[in-house]
Amino acid sequence: MEQLYIFGTGNAAVTNCYNTCFALKKGDEYFMTDAGGGNGILHILNEMNVDLSRIHHLFVSHEHTDHILGVIWMVRMIGAGMKAGKYEGAFQIYCHERLVPVIDTLCRLTLQGKFYELIGKRILLNSVSDGETRNILGTDVTFFDIHSTKAEQYGFALTLENGKRLTFCGDEPYNKACSMYVENCSWLLHEAFCLYEDRELFKPYEKHHSTVKDACLLAEEIKVENLVLWHTEDSDLSHRKERYRKEGTTFYHGNLFVPDDGEIISLAL
């Protein structure tokens, strides 16, 4: 898994970019995480030349609308591909146990029967528990409870082909209960709701989110080599990268990434 495909970088309320979701690419296959809040995911996949027939694994971190509603569109379009003979094999969806019936119900209520009937046959809902490891695209992926203060939410950790560790922390601040998965990782994928200087405007702490400063102080403290910040506000997208990097590099001295929607980041560093 040597490339990180950024599908969306925004928080739940954005209108100028898509909600945060991404994929890790290995060979010509993708391990996708979340799908944003709607069918905008289909436009992004098309723009990035990501073939749906190459997505056989999708992890859904939690139940919030900006992460789960796009899953319905993934099921809808992959189901159509299956029906047309253009998608081989099964579509594996991973999530924590209590999210399985939520995804099932959303699909049952919104999709045509010919697509819903694929669930349990070729579209498989796999529950994962805290600390459970699954082999995905030849890589061991360990899922873990991030100890959310809101909806139950999971992240994951894995080892890249170059031997370096990558950890996705979900969309809430790092909890020390997850230290075994986060500390000393080479790549940390972490939320940053806004700049610290804009905290009075966007109220990140009321929503239990981090600022750029907070995330960068954490990454510096736990010796992360590469930090990716996303799940942000979208008030000034044309200057977001510049402004976030300016604040972040004051506190963090590793490689800081503030991606835009549609970026591809090499994980070979």
C-alpha positions in Angstrom: 0.0 0.0 0.0 2.3 2.7 -1.3 -0.1 5.5 -2.3 -2.7 7.4 -0.3 -5.6 8.6 -2.5 -7.3 11.6 -1.0 -11.0 11.6 -2.0 -12.2 14.3 0.4 -10.8 16.5 3.1 -13.7 18.4 4.7 -15.7 18.1 7.8 -19.5 17.4 7.9 -20.6 20.9 7.1 -18.4 21.7 4.1 -19.8 22.8 0.7 -16.7 23.7 -1.1 -15.0 20.3 -0.9 -16.0 16.8 -0.2 -16.2 15.1 3.2 -13.1 13.3 4.4 -12.6 9.9 2.9 -9.6 8.1 1.3 -8.0 4.9 0.0 -4.7 3.1 0.2 -3.6 1.7 -3.1 -1.6 -1.4 -3.5 -0.9 -2.6 -7.0 -4.1 -1.8 -8.9 -6.5 -2.4 -6.0 -7.7 0.0 -3.3 -8.6 -0.3 0.4 -11.1 2.5 0.9 -12.0 4.2 4.2 -15.4 5.9 4.5 -17.3 7.3 1.5 -18.4 10.8 2.5 -21.9 12.0 2.7 -23.4 11.4 -0.8 -23.0 10.6 -4.4 -20.2 13.2 -4.8 -17.9 10.2 -4.1 -18.7 8.9 -7.6 -17.6 12.2 -9.2 -14.3 12.1 -7.3 -13.6 8.5 -8.1 -14.2 9.3 -11.8 -11.9 12.4 -11.6 -9.1 10.4 -10.0 -9.5 7.5 -12.5 -10.3 5.1 -9.7 -12.2 2.1 -11.2 -15.0 0.8 -9.0 -14.2 -2.7 -10.1 -10.8 -2.3 -8.3 -12.4 -1.5 -4.9 -13.1 -4.7 -3.1 -12.5 -3.5 0.5 -14.2 -0.6 2.3 -13.9 0.3 6.0 -16.6 2.5 7.5 -15.3 4.2 10.7 -18.6 5.3 12.2 -22.3 6.2 11.7 -22.2 10.0 11.1 -23.8 11.2 7.8 -20.5 12.6 6.4 -18.9 9.2 6.5 -21.7 6.7 5.9 -24.2 8.0 3.3 -21.7 7.7 0.5 -21.5 4.0 1.3 -25.0 3.5 -0.1 -23.8 4.9 -3.4 -20.8 2.6 -3.4 -23.1 -0.4 -2.8 -25.5 0.9 -5.5 -22.9 1.3 -8.2 -20.8 -1.8 -7.3 -24.1 -3.8 -7.2 -24.9 -2.5 -10.7 -21.4 -3.6 -11.8 -22.0 -7.0 -10.4 -25.4 -7.3 -12.2 -23.8 -6.3 -15.5 -20.9 -8.7 -15.1 -18.4 -5.9 -14.8 -17.3 -6.6 -11.2 -15.6 -9.8 -10.1 -15.6 -11.3 -6.7 -17.1 -9.9 -3.5 -17.3 -6.4 -2.1 -16.1 -6.6 1.5 -17.4 -3.8 3.9 -15.8 -3.7 7.4 -17.2 -1.8 10.4 -17.7 -2.3 14.2 -20.5 -4.7 15.2 -23.2 -2.2 16.0 -22.7 -0.5 12.6 -23.6 -3.6 10.6 -27.4 -3.3 11.1 -27.2 0.5 10.4 -25.6 0.0 7.0 -28.0 -2.9 6.2 -31.0 -0.9 7.1 -29.9 2.2 5.1 -29.4 -0.1 2.1 -32.7 -1.9 2.6 -34.7 1.4 2.8 -33.0 3.2 -0.1 -31.9 0.7 -2.7 -33.8 -1.3 -5.2 -34.4 -4.9 -4.2 -32.1 -6.2 -7.0 -29.2 -4.4 -5.3 -30.2 -5.0 -1.7 -30.4 -8.8 -2.3 -26.7 -8.8 -3.0 -26.0 -8.1 0.7 -24.9 -11.3 2.3 -24.1 -12.9 -1.1 -21.6 -10.8 -2.9 -21.7 -7.6 -0.8 -20.5 -8.7 2.7 -20.9 -6.8 5.9 -18.0 -7.8 8.2 -18.0 -6.8 11.8 -14.6 -6.2 13.4 -13.8 -5.9 17.1 -11.3 -3.8 19.0 -7.8 -5.1 18.3 -8.9 -7.5 15.6 -6.6 -8.0 12.6 -7.8 -8.7 9.1 -5.7 -9.4 6.1 -6.6 -6.9 3.4 -4.8 -6.9 0.0 -2.1 -9.0 1.6 -1.5 -6.6 4.5 -2.5 -7.2 8.1 -4.8 -4.3 9.2 -5.6 -4.0 12.9 -8.8 -2.2 13.8 -9.2 -0.4 17.1 -11.8 1.6 19.1 -10.7 5.3 19.2 -12.8 5.8 22.4 -15.0 8.4 20.8 -17.0 10.8 23.0 -19.8 10.8 20.5 -20.7 7.8 18.2 -18.7 4.6 18.6 -15.9 4.9 16.1 -12.9 2.8 14.9 -9.6 3.5 13.3 -6.9 1.2 12.1 -3.1 0.6 11.9 -1.1 -1.3 9.4 2.5 -1.8 8.3 3.4 -0.6 4.8 5.5 -2.6 2.4 8.6 -0.6 3.3 8.2 -1.7 6.9 6.8 1.7 8.2 3.6 1.9 10.2 0.5 3.9 9.3 -2.3 4.8 11.6 -5.7 6.3 10.9 -7.2 7.9 14.1 -10.7 8.6 12.9 -12.1 12.1 13.1 -11.6 12.9 16.8 -8.5 13.9 18.8 -6.0 11.1 19.7 -6.9 9.3 22.9 -4.0 7.9 24.9 -5.9 4.6 25.2 -4.9 4.0 21.6 -1.2 4.7 22.3 -0.1 1.2 21.2 -1.4 1.9 17.7 -0.3 5.5 17.4 3.0 6.3 19.2 6.1 6.1 17.0 4.1 5.4 13.8 5.6 6.7 10.6 2.4 8.0 9.1 -0.4 9.5 11.2 -3.7 10.4 9.6 -5.3 12.9 12.0 -8.2 15.4 12.0 -7.7 19.2 12.3 -10.9 21.1 12.4 -9.4 24.5 11.9 -6.4 26.7 12.8 -5.8 27.4 16.4 -6.0 31.1 15.6 -9.6 30.5 14.3 -10.7 28.5 17.3 -13.2 31.2 18.5 -14.8 31.2 15.0 -15.2 27.5 14.4 -15.5 26.2 18.0 -13.5 22.9 17.5 -13.4 22.0 21.2 -17.2 22.2 21.6 -17.4 19.6 18.8 -14.5 17.5 20.3 -12.1 18.2 17.5 -8.5 19.4 17.2 -6.9 22.5 15.8 -3.8 22.4 13.5 -1.7 23.4 16.5 -3.1 20.6 18.7 -2.5 17.9 16.1 1.0 19.1 15.3 2.0 19.3 19.0 0.8 15.7 19.4 2.7 14.5 16.3 5.9 16.2 17.6 5.5 14.7 21.0 5.0 11.1 19.9 7.7 11.4 17.1 5.6 10.9 14.0 7.6 11.2 10.8 4.7 12.1 8.5 1.5 13.8 9.5 -1.6 14.2 7.3 -4.2 16.7 8.4 -7.8 16.7 7.1 -11.5 16.8 8.2 -11.2 20.6 8.2 -13.4 23.6 7.6 -13.6 25.0 4.1 -13.8 28.8 4.5 -10.6 29.5 2.6 -9.6 26.5 0.5 -7.4 28.4 -1.9 -5.1 29.3 1.1 -5.8 26.4 3.4 -2.6 24.5 2.6 -0.4 27.5 3.0 -2.1 28.7 6.2 -2.3 25.3 7.9 1.3 24.5 7.1 2.4 27.9 8.4 0.8 27.3 11.8 1.6 23.6 11.9 5.3 23.8 11.1 5.8 26.1 14.1 5.1 23.1 16.3 5.9 20.1 14.2 9.2 19.3 12.4 8.3 16.2 10.5 6.7 16.1 7.0 3.4 17.9 7.2 0.7 17.2 4.5 -2.4 19.3 4.2 -3.9 17.7 1.1 -6.6 19.0 -1.2 -9.4 16.7 -2.6 -8.0 14.6 -5.4 -4.4 14.5 -4.2 -2.3 11.4 -4.3 0.5 11.1 -1.7 3.4 8.6 -2.0 3.8 6.5 1.2 7.3 5.5 0.2 9.0 8.2 2.3 
